[in-house]
Each structure stands twice: as C-alpha cells, then as structure tokens.
Amino acid sequence: MAQYFRAILQSGPARPTQSETLARGWTWFSHVEVLERGQPAQIVPLCEVPAAAIATLVAERAAIGRLHFGHPRIMGILNATPDSFSDGGKHETVSAALAGAARMQGADILDVGGESTRPGAQFVPADAETSRTAPLIAALRAAGHDQIISIDTRKASVADAALASGADLVNDVSGFTFDAALAPLCAERGAPVCIMHAQGDPATMQDAPSYDDVLLDVYDFLAARMAALELLGIPRARMIVDPGIGFGKTLEHNLALLARLSLFHSLGVPVLLGASRKKFIGTLGGATVAAARMPGSLAVALAALKHGTQIVRVHDVPETAQAIALWRAVVAGQDHG
C-alpha cells in the first residue's frame, strides 16, 4: 500500500536543530504525517522518513521565468468574461481589463481568462474565448506590464494565440485532460503549466461530487497528470500544481484539502491555491455576495502560507499583498521589505 508523506509545517524563529526547511522557503518541519489508505495517520520524526521523501520536500522549486519561490507569490485574477462568479463583466473590455490590471499592485502573475469555469458555467467556443484573451494579453504587454502572464484555458488554440500575444504560462483547470493538443503545444513552446484537479466539467461538477479519500484521490490525480505530461515533453521544472478548491468538491471536501494542504509539496513542484471569494467562504463567513468575501479570502490565503503554499490566486491583490507582508513580518519578527 502506498504511503504519502505530509510535512507538518511550522514557521518562526524558534526551531529545533533536527528540522528541515521546506523548498528553501519560509516554513520548516521536524515531523511528518504518514498517510496510507484505510489506515490511521501516524506522526513520525524526520529520522523515520525515507531520505527520498525528505529530499523532495526540501529541494528548491524551479523558477518560472524570473519568478523564484523563496517567498509567497500572488496571482491576480483578470477575467475577461461576462459571467464569472465574482467579477463577471467587470473586465469584459480591453480598456476595463487594463484598468483592472493597473489596480493589481503586488501581483507577480496576471491570470487572464476568457471562459467562466464557475459551477454551472456553459462551454465557450474557442474563437470567442480567443477574442476575449489574446488582444488583452497583447494590450497588457504594450502597456508595459512585465509580470508573468498566465492564460487560464482548457483549449490548445486559445493557448496558442495567448502565447503568441505574450503569455508565459498555461493554467488548465482540467489538468490537461480536456484537449489532447494542449500539452504537446506547451511542450513545443517550452511553456510552464499549472495542473489543476477538477472532478467533472464546470457545467455539472457540483451536482454530486464524491471521493474515496478526497486528499489522496486529488494527490494521485495530480501525480498521474505530472507523469503523463512529462512523457509528452514537459519537464517537472515547468510544472505547478493546484488541488482545485471548489471544482467538483463539497464544503467538507474543500476543508479536508485545506487542512492538509502541505501534502501536495511531496509532488516536488510549486503549489498554487485558488480559493478567493469561493462559495465555501461565503457559507462559513456569512457572505452571500461574492464581492463581500475578501476578509474570508485573506484568512484562507494566510492559512495557506502556513502550509508553505507558494502561490495564492486572488481577486483582491493589494489587500492580499498587505496581509502577506504583515504576516511574514510578524512570523519572522523582522521586516522583509
């Protein structure tokens, strides 16, 4: 039976001698939770953990372009769609999207999307999605935005046009299972990829999601997709993983993933969390309207940092940047600015 190793991460200046730093980042661990299907979890010291598992956890994560992951990074959401769950229509025109990007002070990555993937969303044809995203990406570059730009798409033709317009990274909510041509395109172009887990299609994914063990099932899916993409010519050094909060998952599923989020570091690549303004935040925080979920989104983002999560994908970029700066200073007892 396969074993899974989850670093129990801590932060702050007081740490034991027998500890290791996660991915040369801001958290450390002296113990690991060993998980196995059908068995109770065990907490063991580092001396009882296989050397290969420790090596994966401590290895520095490969940079994406000029972006290294020695400290937390922010991905700002820029949806050029009329129907996204939180900001649909807000950035539908190029001029509005450019104004929105200008407000995202502190974003390391701009994630441009042209197809809503909210629960119940309907399919958008590739030509319509391209017309929403490629001109915007070209305009962002022309306006001097030098951040990493990500294209949030499931479709090869959309990604092709986006990369030609100045995008750097392809972020696929289907984990590269929707369009068989997308992964080979990324391999050919040398584009980094973000592999997300989703159960089902956006139109139906929230109908009745179920898992044997949501944490391990999502982990196994991501591990399998990484192996498949590697065979197609995308090296692990160009991969990011995302457990897909809210994509074919109940409230309980989301909380189970968030409680043990650090497991995904055992995949050996940067981990991204996209939970901003999602329904579970409104359910737990009493915020029916998505735009009122910023405080809860900040809380989840900071909790993710305790798990060593390298990238948080958010709507409220300046507020998140401020929260992260204060969190880092308080934890370390010094100003990182």
KELOBA-297715 format. One record per residue (C-alpha): x, y negated, z; residue number from 1; residue in three letters. Coordinates in Angstrom, 1 decimal. Each point is the difference from the previous one (the first is absolute). Layout:
BEGIN
SITE        u        v        w    nr   rest
SITE        X        Y        Z   NUM    Ala
...
# end
This chain:
BEGIN
SITE        u        v        w    nr   rest
SITE      0.0      0.0      0.0     1    Met
SITE      1.4     -3.4     -1.0     2    Ala
SITE      1.1     -2.4      2.7     3    Gln
SITE     -0.4     -3.8     -0.2     4    Tyr
SITE      2.2     -2.4      1.9     5    Phe
SITE     -1.4     -3.3      1.2     6    Arg
SITE      2.5     -2.4      1.6     7    Ala
SITE     -1.5     -1.5      3.2     8    Ile
SITE      1.1     -3.6     -0.7     9    Leu
SITE      0.8     -2.7      2.5    10    Gln
SITE      1.5     -3.5     -0.3    11    Ser
SITE      1.7     -2.4      2.3    12    Gly
SITE      3.5     -0.5      1.4    13    Pro
SITE     -0.2      2.8      2.7    14    Ala
SITE      0.7      3.3     -1.7    15    Arg
SITE      1.8      3.1      1.1    16    Pro
SITE      3.4      1.1     -1.4    17    Thr
SITE     -1.5      3.1     -1.5    18    Gln
SITE     -2.2     -1.7     -2.5    19    Ser
SITE     -0.1     -0.7     -3.7    20    Glu
SITE     -1.1     -3.0     -2.1    21    Thr
SITE     -2.8      0.7     -2.5    22    Leu
SITE      1.2     -0.8     -3.5    23    Ala
SITE      2.4     -2.7      1.2    24    Arg
SITE     -3.0     -2.1      1.0    25    Gly
SITE     -1.4     -1.5      3.2    26    Trp
SITE     -1.3      3.2      1.8    27    Thr
SITE      1.8      2.8      1.6    28    Trp
SITE     -0.8      3.5      1.4    29    Phe
SITE      1.3      2.4      2.5    30    Ser
SITE     -2.7      2.6     -0.3    31    His
SITE     -2.0      1.5     -2.9    32    Val
SITE     -3.5      1.5     -0.1    33    Glu
SITE      0.0      3.4     -1.7    34    Val
SITE     -3.3      0.7     -1.8    35    Leu
SITE     -1.2      3.3     -1.4    36    Glu
SITE     -3.4      0.9     -1.4    37    Arg
SITE     -2.1      1.8      2.5    38    Gly
SITE      2.5     -0.5      2.8    39    Gln
SITE      0.2     -2.6      2.9    40    Pro
SITE      2.4     -2.8     -0.6    41    Ala
SITE      3.4      0.2      1.8    42    Gln
SITE      2.2     -2.9      1.1    43    Ile
SITE      3.7      0.9     -0.2    44    Val
SITE      3.3     -1.9      0.4    45    Pro
SITE      2.2     -0.7     -3.0    46    Leu
SITE      2.3      2.8      1.0    47    Cys
SITE     -2.8      2.5     -0.9    48    Glu
SITE     -0.8     -1.6     -3.4    49    Val
SITE      1.6      1.4     -3.2    50    Pro
SITE      2.8     -2.1     -1.3    51    Ala
SITE     -1.5     -0.3     -3.4    52    Ala
SITE     -3.2     -1.5      1.4    53    Ala
SITE      1.9     -2.6      2.1    54    Ile
SITE      2.2     -0.9     -3.1    55    Ala
SITE     -3.2     -0.7     -2.0    56    Thr
SITE     -1.4     -2.2      2.8    57    Leu
SITE      3.2     -2.1      0.5    58    Val
SITE      1.1     -0.5     -3.6    59    Ala
SITE     -0.3     -3.5     -1.3    60    Glu
SITE     -2.9     -0.4     -2.4    61    Arg
SITE      1.0     -0.9     -3.6    62    Ala
SITE     -0.6     -3.6     -0.9    63    Ala
SITE     -2.7     -0.9     -2.6    64    Ile
SITE      1.8     -2.5     -2.2    65    Gly
SITE      1.6     -2.5      2.4    66    Arg
SITE     -2.5      0.9      2.7    67    Leu
SITE      1.5      2.0      2.9    68    His
SITE     -1.9      1.5      2.9    69    Phe
SITE      2.1     -0.9      3.0    70    Gly
SITE     -2.9     -2.1      1.3    71    His
SITE     -3.8      0.0     -0.7    72    Pro
SITE     -1.3     -1.2     -3.4    73    Arg
SITE     -3.3     -1.5     -1.1    74    Ile
SITE     -1.9      0.9     -3.1    75    Met
SITE     -2.6     -2.7     -0.8    76    Gly
SITE     -3.2      1.1     -1.7    77    Ile
SITE     -0.9     -2.0     -3.2    78    Leu
SITE     -3.2      1.6     -1.4    79    Asn
SITE     -0.9     -1.4     -3.5    80    Ala
SITE     -3.4      1.7      0.3    81    Thr
SITE     -3.6     -1.2      0.4    82    Pro
SITE     -1.0      2.8      2.4    83    Asp
SITE      2.8      0.9      2.5    84    Ser
SITE     -1.5      0.6      3.4    85    Phe
SITE      1.6     -3.0      1.8    86    Ser
SITE      1.2     -2.6     -2.6    87    Asp
SITE     -1.9      1.0     -3.2    88    Gly
SITE     -0.2     -3.0     -2.3    89    Gly
SITE      2.3     -2.2      2.1    90    Lys
SITE      2.9      0.5     -2.4    91    His
SITE     -1.9      0.9     -3.2    92    Glu
SITE      1.5     -2.7     -2.2    93    Thr
SITE      3.8     -0.4     -0.5    94    Val
SITE     -0.1     -3.5      1.5    95    Ser
SITE     -1.8      1.2      3.1    96    Ala
SITE      2.4      2.9      0.4    97    Ala
SITE      3.0     -2.2     -0.4    98    Leu
SITE     -1.4     -2.2      2.8    99    Ala
SITE     -0.6      3.0      2.1   100    Gly
SITE      3.6      1.2     -0.6   101    Ala
SITE      1.3     -3.4      1.0   102    Ala
SITE     -1.7      0.4      3.4   103    Arg
SITE      1.6      3.4      0.7   104    Met
SITE      3.1     -1.5      1.7   105    Gln
SITE      2.0      2.9      1.4   106    Gly
SITE     -1.0      2.6     -2.5   107    Ala
SITE      2.9      2.2     -1.1   108    Asp
SITE     -2.2      1.8     -2.6   109    Ile
SITE     -3.1     -1.2     -1.9   110    Leu
SITE     -2.4      2.8     -0.8   111    Asp
SITE     -2.1     -0.9     -3.1   112    Val
SITE     -3.1      2.1     -0.6   113    Gly
SITE     -2.6     -0.1     -2.7   114    Gly
SITE     -2.3      2.8      1.0   115    Glu
SITE     -1.8      0.1      3.3   116    Ser
SITE      0.6      3.3      1.9   117    Thr
SITE     -2.4     -0.7      2.8   118    Arg
SITE     -2.4      2.8      1.0   119    Pro
SITE     -2.7      0.2     -2.7   120    Gly
SITE      1.9     -2.0     -2.5   121    Ala
SITE     -0.6      0.8     -3.7   122    Gln
SITE      2.7      0.8     -2.6   123    Phe
SITE      1.5     -2.9     -1.9   124    Val
SITE      1.1      0.6     -3.6   125    Pro
SITE      3.7     -0.3     -0.5   126    Ala
SITE     -0.2     -3.0     -2.5   127    Asp
SITE     -2.1     -2.0      2.5   128    Ala
SITE      2.4      0.8      2.8   129    Glu
SITE      3.0     -1.0     -2.1   130    Thr
SITE     -1.6     -3.3     -1.0   131    Ser
SITE     -0.4     -0.8      3.7   132    Arg
SITE      3.5      1.0      1.1   133    Thr
SITE      2.6     -0.4     -2.7   134    Ala
SITE     -0.6     -3.8     -0.7   135    Pro
SITE      0.0     -0.6      3.8   136    Leu
SITE      3.3      1.7      0.5   137    Ile
SITE      1.6     -1.9     -2.9   138    Ala
SITE     -1.4     -3.2      1.5   139    Ala
SITE      1.4      0.8      3.4   140    Leu
SITE      3.5      0.5     -1.5   141    Arg
SITE     -0.4     -3.2     -2.1   142    Ala
SITE     -0.9     -1.9      3.2   143    Ala
SITE      3.2      1.1      1.7   144    Gly
SITE     -1.3      2.8      2.3   145    His
SITE      3.1      2.1      0.5   146    Asp
SITE     -1.4      2.6      2.4   147    Gln
SITE     -0.4      3.6     -0.9   148    Ile
SITE     -3.2      0.3     -2.0   149    Ile
SITE     -2.0      3.2      0.3   150    Ser
SITE     -2.7      1.1     -2.4   151    Ile
SITE     -2.9      1.8      1.8   152    Asp
SITE     -1.3      2.4     -2.6   153    Thr
SITE     -0.8      3.6     -0.9   154    Arg
SITE      0.5     -0.4     -3.7   155    Lys
SITE      3.1      0.2     -2.1   156    Ala
SITE     -1.0     -2.6     -2.6   157    Ser
SITE     -0.7     -2.5      2.7   158    Val
SITE      3.3      0.7      1.7   159    Ala
SITE      1.8     -0.2     -3.4   160    Asp
SITE     -1.3     -3.5     -0.6   161    Ala
SITE      0.6     -1.1      3.5   162    Ala
SITE      3.7      1.1      0.0   163    Leu
SITE      0.4     -1.7     -3.4   164    Ala
SITE     -1.4     -3.2      1.6   165    Ser
SITE      2.4      0.0      3.0   166    Gly
SITE     -1.3      2.5      2.5   167    Ala
SITE      2.6      2.1      1.9   168    Asp
SITE     -1.9      2.8      1.8   169    Leu
SITE     -3.0      2.2     -0.7   170    Val
SITE     -2.4      0.6      2.9   171    Asn
SITE     -2.4      2.8     -0.8   172    Asp
SITE     -2.9      0.7      2.4   173    Val
SITE     -0.5      3.5     -1.6   174    Ser
SITE      3.6      1.1      0.8   175    Gly
SITE      0.7      0.3     -3.7   176    Phe
SITE     -2.8      2.6     -0.5   177    Thr
SITE     -2.4     -2.1     -2.1   178    Phe
SITE      2.0     -0.6     -3.2   179    Asp
SITE      2.6      2.6     -1.0   180    Ala
SITE      1.8     -2.6     -2.1   181    Ala
SITE      0.7     -2.4      2.9   182    Leu
SITE      2.8      1.8      1.8   183    Ala
SITE      2.0      0.6     -3.2   184    Pro
SITE     -0.4     -3.7     -0.9   185    Leu
SITE      1.4     -0.9      3.4   186    Cys
SITE      2.9      2.4     -0.4   187    Ala
SITE      0.8     -1.4     -3.5   188    Glu
SITE     -0.1     -3.6      1.2   189    Arg
SITE      1.9      0.7      3.2   190    Gly
SITE     -2.9     -1.5      2.0   191    Ala
SITE     -0.3      0.7      3.8   192    Pro
SITE     -3.3      1.5      1.0   193    Val
SITE     -2.3      0.0      3.0   194    Cys
SITE     -1.8      3.4      0.4   195    Ile
SITE     -3.3     -0.3      1.9   196    Met
SITE     -2.2      2.7      1.3   197    His
SITE     -3.7     -0.1     -0.8   198    Ala
SITE     -2.6      2.7      0.2   199    Gln
SITE     -2.3     -0.3     -2.9   200    Gly
SITE     -0.8     -2.9     -2.4   201    Asp
SITE     -0.8     -3.5      1.3   202    Pro
SITE     -3.6      0.4     -1.1   203    Ala
SITE     -0.7      3.1      2.2   204    Thr
SITE      3.0      0.3      2.4   205    Met
SITE     -2.0     -1.1      3.1   206    Gln
SITE     -2.9      2.4     -0.6   207    Asp
SITE      1.2      2.8      2.2   208    Ala
SITE      3.8      0.1      0.5   209    Pro
SITE      1.3      3.0      1.9   210    Ser
SITE      3.4      1.5      0.9   211    Tyr
SITE      1.4      3.0      1.8   212    Asp
SITE      2.4     -2.3      1.7   213    Asp
SITE      0.0     -3.5     -1.4   214    Val
SITE      3.5     -0.9      1.1   215    Leu
SITE      1.7      3.1     -1.3   216    Leu
SITE     -2.2      0.2     -3.1   217    Asp
SITE      0.9     -3.6     -1.0   218    Val
SITE      3.7      0.7      0.7   219    Tyr
SITE      0.0      3.2     -2.1   220    Asp
SITE     -1.7     -1.9     -2.9   221    Phe
SITE      2.6     -2.7      0.0   222    Leu
SITE      2.8      2.5      0.3   223    Ala
SITE     -1.4      1.9     -3.0   224    Ala
SITE     -0.4     -3.1     -2.1   225    Arg
SITE      3.5     -1.2      0.8   226    Met
SITE      1.3      3.4     -1.2   227    Ala
SITE     -2.1     -0.1     -3.1   228    Ala
SITE      1.1     -3.6     -0.9   229    Leu
SITE      3.6      0.9      0.6   230    Glu
SITE     -0.3      2.8     -2.6   231    Leu
SITE     -1.4     -2.6     -2.4   232    Leu
SITE      3.1     -2.2      0.4   233    Gly
SITE     -0.8     -2.4      2.8   234    Ile
SITE      2.7      0.3      2.7   235    Pro
SITE     -1.0     -0.1      3.7   236    Arg
SITE      2.0     -3.2      0.3   237    Ala
SITE     -2.7     -1.7     -2.0   238    Arg
SITE     -3.0      1.3      2.0   239    Met
SITE     -2.2     -1.5      2.8   240    Ile
SITE     -2.8      1.9      1.7   241    Val
SITE     -3.4     -1.2      1.3   242    Asp
SITE     -2.3      2.2      2.0   243    Pro
SITE     -3.0     -1.8     -1.5   244    Gly
SITE     -2.0     -1.3      2.9   245    Ile
SITE     -3.7     -0.1     -0.9   246    Gly
SITE      0.4      1.9     -3.3   247    Phe
SITE     -2.2      3.1      0.6   248    Gly
SITE      0.3     -0.2      3.8   249    Lys
SITE     -2.4     -0.5      2.8   250    Thr
SITE      0.6     -2.3      3.0   251    Leu
SITE      1.4      3.0      1.9   252    Glu
SITE      2.3      1.0     -2.9   253    His
SITE      1.4     -3.5     -0.1   254    Asn
SITE      0.7     -0.1      3.7   255    Leu
SITE      1.6      3.4     -0.1   256    Ala
SITE      2.4     -1.2     -2.7   257    Leu
SITE      0.8     -3.3      1.8   258    Leu
SITE      0.7      1.7      3.3   259    Ala
SITE      2.7      2.2     -1.5   260    Arg
SITE      1.0     -2.3     -2.9   261    Leu
SITE      3.8      0.6      0.6   262    Ser
SITE     -0.3      3.6     -1.3   263    Leu
SITE      0.2     -1.4     -3.5   264    Phe
SITE      3.6     -1.1      0.5   265    His
SITE      0.9      3.7     -0.2   266    Ser
SITE     -0.6     -0.4     -3.7   267    Leu
SITE      3.2     -2.1     -0.2   268    Gly
SITE     -1.3     -3.0     -1.8   269    Val
SITE     -1.5     -3.4      1.0   270    Pro
SITE     -3.5      0.2      1.4   271    Val
SITE     -2.7     -2.5     -1.0   272    Leu
SITE     -3.3     -0.6      2.0   273    Leu
SITE     -3.0     -1.6     -1.6   274    Gly
SITE     -2.6     -0.5      2.6   275    Ala
SITE     -0.8     -3.7     -0.3   276    Ser
SITE     -3.6     -1.0      0.5   277    Arg
SITE     -1.3      3.5     -0.5   278    Lys
SITE     -3.3      1.3      1.2   279    Lys
SITE      1.3      1.8      3.1   280    Phe
SITE      1.5     -3.3      1.3   281    Ile
SITE     -3.4     -1.6     -0.3   282    Gly
SITE     -1.7      3.0      1.7   283    Thr
SITE      2.4      0.1      2.9   284    Leu
SITE      0.3     -3.8      0.3   285    Gly
SITE     -3.6     -1.0     -0.6   286    Gly
SITE      0.7     -1.9     -3.2   287    Ala
SITE     -2.5      0.7     -2.7   288    Thr
SITE      1.4     -2.4     -2.5   289    Val
SITE      3.4      1.0     -1.5   290    Ala
SITE      1.4     -3.5      0.1   291    Ala
SITE     -0.5      0.0      3.8   292    Ala
SITE      2.3      2.9      0.6   293    Arg
SITE      3.3     -1.8      0.1   294    Met
SITE      0.6      0.5      3.8   295    Pro
SITE     -0.6      3.7     -0.3   296    Gly
SITE      2.1      0.2     -3.1   297    Ser
SITE      2.9     -1.6      1.9   298    Leu
SITE     -0.4      2.4      2.9   299    Ala
SITE      0.2      3.0     -2.4   300    Val
SITE      3.0     -1.5     -1.8   301    Ala
SITE      2.0     -0.5      3.3   302    Leu
SITE     -1.0      3.5      1.1   303    Ala
SITE      1.5      1.3     -3.3   304    Ala
SITE      3.2     -1.8      0.7   305    Leu
SITE      0.4      2.0      3.2   306    Lys
SITE     -0.2      3.0     -2.2   307    His
SITE      2.9     -1.3     -2.1   308    Gly
SITE     -2.2     -0.7     -3.0   309    Thr
SITE      2.1     -1.9     -2.5   310    Gln
SITE     -2.8     -1.7     -2.1   311    Ile
SITE     -3.4     -1.3      1.0   312    Val
SITE     -2.4     -0.9     -2.7   313    Arg
SITE     -2.2     -3.0      1.0   314    Val
SITE     -2.4     -2.7     -1.0   315    His
SITE      1.1     -2.5      2.6   316    Asp
SITE      3.7     -0.5     -0.8   317    Val
SITE      1.1     -3.1      2.0   318    Pro
SITE     -1.9      1.2      3.1   319    Glu
SITE      1.6      3.4     -0.3   320    Thr
SITE      3.5     -1.5     -0.5   321    Ala
SITE     -0.4     -2.1      3.1   322    Gln
SITE     -1.3      3.0      2.0   323    Ala
SITE      3.0      2.2     -1.1   324    Ile
SITE      2.5     -2.8      0.8   325    Ala
SITE     -1.3     -0.3      3.5   326    Leu
SITE     -0.3      3.8      0.5   327    Trp
SITE      3.6      0.5     -1.1   328    Arg
SITE      1.3     -2.8      2.3   329    Ala
SITE     -1.9      1.2      3.0   330    Val
SITE      1.0      3.7     -0.5   331    Val
SITE      3.7     -0.8     -0.5   332    Ala
SITE      0.2     -2.9      2.4   333    Gly
SITE      1.5     -2.2     -2.7   334    Gln
SITE     -0.9     -2.1     -3.0   335    Asp
SITE      0.6      1.8     -3.3   336    His
SITE     -0.6     -3.1     -2.1   337    Gly
# end
